[in-house]
Amino acid sequence: MIGPEEKQAVLNVLDSGMLAQGPRVEAFEAAFAEKCGTKYAVATTSGTTALQLALLAHGIGEGHEVITTPFTFIASANSILYTGARPVFVDVDPNTFTIDPEKIERAITPATRAIMPVHLFGLCCDMDAIQTIASKHGLVVIEDACQSHAAEYKGKKAGSFGTGAFSFYATKNMTTGEGGMITTDDEAIADQCRILRQHGMRVRYYHEQLGYNFRMTDIQAAIGLEQLKKLDQFNDSRIRNARFLSENLCGVTLPTVPNAYKHVYHQYTIRVANKRRDALLAHLHDKGIGTGIFYPVQVHQQSFYRKELGYSVSLPQSEKVAGEVLSLPVHPGLGDSDLLAIVQAVNEFAQSL
Ligand SMILES: Cc1ncc(COP(=O)(O)O)c(C=O)c1O
């Protein structure tokens, strides 16, 4: 939700004449790092490029494998492909929709360099278990926190466990239109991300390595600074809306929130047995309630991954939940009557069975 504060902030940038990466980007990075409880944050053009730079900064590339989840937006896995490395998919816990740590160790090979847990829908992964496996095997942890701004696991923020990557795409819990951020406590990683973001240069026009133009503009950062001030308020409304839904919905499987996790409900995702899911989707559509299926096809089953990259692995839990998930509206713009209408429509459907 964009308000007068964001509009004024953009006008101020336009008046300043400093449109490209400048002082607002630096201020946004400092404020975002503070919010996540990390020493550094490096802004980029998107969540995808944040993931890509994080992987590259850790030296991941050709010949390496990165363990991740198939139950995510394609960008998580594609960012691994961009570096020349290969994503290795590990099945999910069907209750939390996040990577099942018990299955990670079996997927480790001599080529494994990193684990990329995805904090899906606003819920963190089981980070104690993941960090234990990572340190036992000397692996890097790169958190895909693109959907989990200010989500918490045991009092610690998403993006502060390893190297974090966030997206500020328009539908995220906070936005800059398009944009991304890397978070880290490691000065060398932050430094390498900054160099890679700017065509491999530390000193203007002296290029030390192959880099990219992944710079954020001051216009985006100005919006981000205002959005960040409102993030807690946005998340609180999402959490309030989710609580109302969970207290009142019947006949469907509600989202699971393990103890000591703070879910920030980027999505409020229920499960409904396969055939009934599509009927409920149609029913809600008829009632004018916007729903989403995130994600109908798991990454390892996408045609490009199957046909071009030869993936044929079977991951039964993620494949099963893909046919059952349905995300209901939970955004901060919902009013009491909207929430009631969602509950009535879902319950009416459940009772009609
Ligand atoms: C889990 C996940 N990873 C990565 C991305 C990529 O972020 P962006 O769209 O900003 O490139 C997204 C955004 O949609 C996402 O949801």
The ligand as an ORCA input file, in Angstrom:
! r2SCAN-3c Opt
* xyz 0 1
  C      10.457    -17.095     -2.783
  C      10.891    -16.074     -3.799
  N      12.161    -16.084     -4.224
  C      12.601    -15.187     -5.104
  C      11.778    -14.210     -5.630
  C      12.320    -13.267     -6.649
  O      12.124    -11.935     -6.311
  P      11.929    -10.845     -7.474
  O      10.606    -11.060     -8.094
  O      12.035     -9.541     -6.737
  O      13.053    -11.034     -8.417
  C      10.455    -14.143     -5.193
  C       9.556    -13.096     -5.683
  O       8.558    -13.224     -6.246
  C       9.982    -15.116     -4.275
  O       8.715    -15.120     -3.874
*
